[in-house]
Amino acid sequence: MSSTRGQTQPRGRYALQALSRTKGWSHAHVHYDEREVTLAIALSECLDEMQKNGGNIEAALSRSPQVAADIKPLLEVAAMLLPATA
């Protein structure tokens, strides 16, 4: 199993291409609909923003207001899992 820790992750339109190249997926015929891809990308970007701003959910959601209602519950769980800052 390969690790992606410390590596820059693909974003936007390249994220789906990267998923299809991930080890173990090369033979799978997985079809994502556009909405799933949009949500996955928005969630990833919001999680990155939360890591940068100390877990501020509203600031993270401002990056993707079009899907905020769909990903807010996931961000709330992620906020509980973030390490406490001193």
C-alpha positions in Angstrom: 0.0 0.0 0.0 1.5 3.4 -0.9 1.3 6.4 1.3 0.4 9.9 0.1 1.4 11.6 3.3 3.3 14.8 2.6 2.5 14.8 -1.1 0.4 17.4 -3.0 -3.0 15.9 -3.8 -4.7 16.6 -7.2 -7.6 19.0 -7.2 -10.4 20.0 -9.4 -10.8 18.2 -12.7 -7.6 16.2 -12.1 -9.0 14.5 -8.9 -11.2 12.1 -10.8 -8.3 11.1 -13.1 -6.1 10.5 -10.1 -8.8 8.3 -8.5 -8.9 6.2 -11.6 -5.1 5.7 -11.5 -5.0 4.8 -7.8 -3.5 1.3 -7.2 -6.2 -1.3 -7.0 -8.6 0.7 -9.1 -7.0 0.0 -12.5 -9.3 -2.8 -13.4 -12.5 -1.5 -11.7 -15.0 0.1 -14.0 -16.3 2.7 -11.6 -18.5 5.4 -12.9 -18.9 8.6 -10.8 -21.6 11.0 -11.6 -20.7 14.6 -11.8 -22.5 15.4 -8.5 -20.4 12.9 -6.6 -17.2 14.3 -8.0 -18.3 17.8 -7.2 -19.1 16.9 -3.6 -15.8 15.0 -3.2 -13.7 17.9 -4.5 -15.6 20.5 -2.4 -15.3 18.3 0.7 -11.6 17.9 0.2 -11.0 21.6 -0.3 -13.1 22.5 2.8 -11.2 20.0 4.9 -7.9 21.5 3.7 -9.3 25.0 4.7 -10.3 23.7 8.1 -6.8 22.4 8.7 -5.4 25.8 7.9 -7.9 27.9 9.9 -8.1 25.8 13.0 -11.4 24.1 12.3 -13.7 27.0 11.4 -16.6 25.3 9.5 -18.2 28.5 8.3 -15.0 29.8 6.7 -14.5 26.4 5.0 -18.1 26.3 3.7 -17.7 29.8 2.2 -15.4 28.1 -0.4 -18.3 26.0 -1.7 -21.6 27.6 -0.9 -23.4 25.6 -3.7 -22.9 22.3 -1.8 -22.7 23.7 1.8 -25.8 22.0 3.0 -24.6 18.6 1.7 -21.1 18.7 3.2 -21.7 20.6 6.5 -22.6 17.5 8.5 -19.3 15.9 7.4 -17.3 19.0 8.3 -18.9 19.0 11.7 -17.7 15.5 12.4 -14.3 16.5 11.0 -14.1 19.4 13.4 -14.7 17.1 16.3 -11.7 15.0 15.1 -9.3 17.9 14.7 -6.6 18.1 17.4 -7.2 20.8 20.0 -5.0 23.8 19.5 -3.3 25.4 22.5 
